[in-house]
Amino acid sequence: MRTRRHNCLTYWLESLVIRLRDRIRSPAEVLREAGLEPGMTVLDFGCGPGGFSLAAARIVGAQGRVYALDVQPLARELVRRGAKRQRLGNVQVLDGAGAADIPARSVDLALLYDVLHIYPEPEPTREILLAIRRVLKPNGRLSVTDHHLDESRLVPMLTADGLFRLVGCTRRTLQFAQTQDPQELGQEKNNG
């Protein structure tokens, strides 16, 4: 997948804006609305400076796990520092290709927060969704929000390929579940 990286100064400024936003809109409240509970395993895909990753780590507790994934080296470093400072041993920081290191069907909740506007083209979006789908448990959920895109754009982006279906909304996020495997769907059509 093609990755977009900022220079350090640009990303540092962007991360300051994100941290300010997190002070206004509590990541913990958003995560609780999305159904995050103690003991869950979370993938924060495109974690940025880690506001949601660190809040998720506190909520899931020592029995849970958080995978914080980002292509930006500075983002990953900020998450590492935050986890160390807050003594959160349940956070594993991964680079952009790190989704391949997450065991299949091991994630209860995947977060895709403020990422899709960066990759609005269908192919990168599909690659992201396939990576998430591979790691989600069969009953796992994908929680999505993007302050650059409204619901009328987000829902088709996530459902167009038949990988996910909208199952609910909270005040701040859209919730998606996996559909049947698209290959299985094709086989059913051919057999039926």
Secondary structure, DSSP 8 states (H G I E B T S, - for coil): -------HHHHHHHHHHHHHHHHHS-HHHHHHHTT--TT-EEEEET-TTSHHHHHHHHHH-TT-EEEEE-S-HHHHHHHHHHHHHTT-TTEEEE-GGGGGGS-TT-EEEEEEES-TTT--SHHHHHHHHHHHHHHEEEEEEEEEE-TTS-HHHHHHHHHTTSSEEEEEE-SS-EEEEE-S-HHHHHHHHHH-
